[in-house]
Amino acid sequence: MKTIDSRVMHCATCGHDTVHVRNATSVNWIMHLFLTIITLGVWLIVAIPVLLFALGNITVGGWRCSVCGK
């Protein structure tokens, strides 16, 4: 699932504390656990490759100032 993180940080370009945003990816761990329990572990055949792929792609983008974009 794609998400957007936001945080108030000091922007060196603007010289002020501004809201900074970045793109992120999250995994719904509860859903995977639930499906694994309900299907008596059969879901793990699908879940393990999916989760390994997701863990490799959880890289988040760099923080960007919402005022100046740097």
Backbone bond lengths (Angstrom), bond angles and torsions (degrees), N, CA, C in turn:
res aa  C-N    CA-C-N  psi(-1)  N-CA   C-N-CA  omega(-1)  CA-C   N-CA-C  phi
1 M - - - 1.429 - - 1.530 107.78 -
2 K 1.299 116.17 134.70 1.457 121.68 178.14 1.522 109.39 -85.31
3 T 1.308 115.82 135.66 1.460 121.27 177.32 1.521 109.41 -134.96
4 I 1.302 115.54 166.93 1.459 121.31 175.36 1.524 107.55 -122.53
5 D 1.325 116.28 121.20 1.460 121.56 175.55 1.514 108.35 -90.55
6 S 1.317 116.48 145.35 1.466 120.16 175.42 1.518 109.20 -136.33
7 R 1.325 114.77 148.06 1.457 120.61 -177.66 1.522 108.15 -156.85
8 V 1.317 116.20 143.32 1.455 120.51 174.26 1.520 107.61 -84.00
9 M 1.345 115.15 121.57 1.462 120.89 -179.10 1.520 108.42 -139.75
10 H 1.322 115.62 164.49 1.461 120.35 177.40 1.525 109.38 -81.32
11 C 1.333 117.55 127.17 1.456 122.55 177.97 1.526 108.35 -96.42
12 A 1.333 115.80 121.16 1.461 120.22 -179.58 1.527 111.12 -67.61
13 T 1.332 117.65 -31.45 1.461 121.13 -179.25 1.526 111.05 -73.23
14 C 1.335 116.40 -48.29 1.473 121.04 -179.26 1.528 111.62 -76.61
15 G 1.324 115.74 -31.93 1.457 120.08 -177.17 1.518 113.32 81.17
16 H 1.341 117.51 14.10 1.466 122.07 -178.20 1.525 109.32 -131.86
17 D 1.332 114.85 165.17 1.457 119.74 170.61 1.520 107.61 -80.52
18 T 1.329 116.59 120.32 1.456 121.93 -178.53 1.521 109.65 -132.97
19 V 1.310 115.94 167.36 1.458 121.05 176.40 1.526 107.83 -77.69
20 H 1.330 115.85 128.25 1.457 122.07 175.83 1.529 107.80 -111.62
21 V 1.318 117.48 143.44 1.460 122.34 -178.82 1.519 109.85 -127.25
22 R 1.339 116.03 156.85 1.457 121.67 174.11 1.525 108.74 -153.19
23 N 1.323 116.48 153.66 1.457 122.39 176.04 1.516 108.68 -81.93
24 A 1.318 116.25 145.59 1.460 121.11 179.20 1.524 109.05 -146.47
25 T 1.302 115.59 165.64 1.456 122.36 176.93 1.519 107.76 -126.69
26 S 1.321 116.13 138.11 1.457 119.34 178.03 1.528 109.50 -128.88
27 V 1.309 115.85 157.85 1.461 122.58 179.61 1.522 108.17 -115.48
28 N 1.325 116.75 136.19 1.455 121.78 177.63 1.528 108.71 -84.35
29 W 1.331 116.60 86.16 1.462 122.42 -175.47 1.524 111.49 -65.48
30 I 1.320 117.66 -35.30 1.468 121.30 -178.35 1.529 110.08 -63.57
31 M 1.340 117.61 -42.32 1.452 121.09 179.38 1.531 110.62 -61.44
32 H 1.335 117.15 -44.70 1.463 120.57 -179.59 1.525 111.16 -64.64
33 L 1.324 117.50 -40.26 1.466 120.87 177.25 1.528 110.47 -63.94
34 F 1.334 117.02 -45.19 1.461 122.25 179.12 1.534 110.91 -59.33
35 L 1.337 116.70 -48.20 1.461 119.89 -179.78 1.521 112.12 -64.55
36 T 1.323 117.18 -35.09 1.462 120.68 177.88 1.525 110.69 -65.25
37 I 1.321 116.86 -41.79 1.470 120.48 -179.92 1.526 110.54 -69.53
38 I 1.328 117.36 -46.20 1.465 121.60 -177.24 1.536 111.61 -63.19
39 T 1.342 117.01 -39.13 1.470 120.17 -177.80 1.529 112.30 -92.14
40 L 1.320 116.74 12.08 1.467 122.74 178.47 1.531 112.28 55.32
41 G 1.320 116.25 39.07 1.450 121.55 174.77 1.519 115.10 92.38
42 V 1.330 118.13 -10.57 1.468 120.32 179.86 1.528 110.27 -62.63
43 W 1.310 117.15 -34.18 1.464 121.23 -179.86 1.523 111.68 -61.04
44 L 1.328 118.32 -23.50 1.465 121.27 -179.95 1.523 112.03 -61.03
45 I 1.339 117.26 -27.42 1.464 120.66 177.74 1.524 109.73 -60.60
46 V 1.315 116.48 -36.98 1.464 121.72 178.16 1.528 110.51 -89.19
47 A 1.327 116.44 -40.01 1.458 121.02 -171.00 1.524 113.23 -67.50
48 I 1.321 118.51 -39.57 1.467 120.10 -176.15 1.524 111.55 -61.34
49 P 1.346 119.94 -51.13 1.476 118.15 176.93 1.531 112.86 -62.34
50 V 1.335 116.52 -38.89 1.469 119.96 179.79 1.525 110.34 -63.11
51 L 1.320 117.49 -45.98 1.464 120.98 -178.35 1.523 111.38 -68.27
52 L 1.319 117.47 -38.43 1.472 119.43 177.25 1.525 110.62 -64.42
53 F 1.323 116.69 -40.64 1.461 120.58 176.59 1.524 110.46 -63.42
54 A 1.341 116.48 -43.58 1.460 120.89 -179.23 1.527 110.94 -64.43
55 L 1.328 117.24 -41.24 1.460 119.91 179.58 1.531 111.07 -62.81
56 G 1.309 116.65 -33.84 1.458 120.09 178.03 1.516 112.90 -73.59
57 N 1.341 116.90 -18.73 1.460 121.05 -176.83 1.524 113.15 -111.34
58 I 1.320 118.03 15.86 1.459 120.02 -178.94 1.525 110.94 -81.66
59 T 1.286 117.19 6.53 1.454 118.90 178.69 1.518 109.26 -57.51
60 V 1.274 115.42 138.88 1.459 120.59 -179.43 1.515 109.06 -107.65
61 G 1.286 114.80 153.01 1.457 119.64 177.85 1.516 110.77 -72.99
62 G 1.285 115.95 169.46 1.457 120.40 178.35 1.525 111.21 -73.91
63 W 1.293 115.75 157.69 1.456 121.03 178.89 1.522 109.46 -70.54
64 R 1.327 117.12 137.90 1.462 123.30 177.28 1.520 109.57 -127.19
65 C 1.296 114.28 136.05 1.472 120.55 177.25 1.517 108.53 -69.56
66 S 1.337 116.37 134.71 1.464 119.78 -179.93 1.523 112.62 -77.85
67 V 1.328 117.04 -9.64 1.469 120.55 179.45 1.529 110.62 -93.97
68 C 1.325 117.24 -55.05 1.461 120.28 -175.84 1.527 114.03 -100.81
69 G 1.340 118.15 -16.27 1.447 121.35 179.01 1.520 115.51 82.01
70 K 1.316 118.42 4.04 1.465 120.90 -179.95 1.505 111.50 -95.00
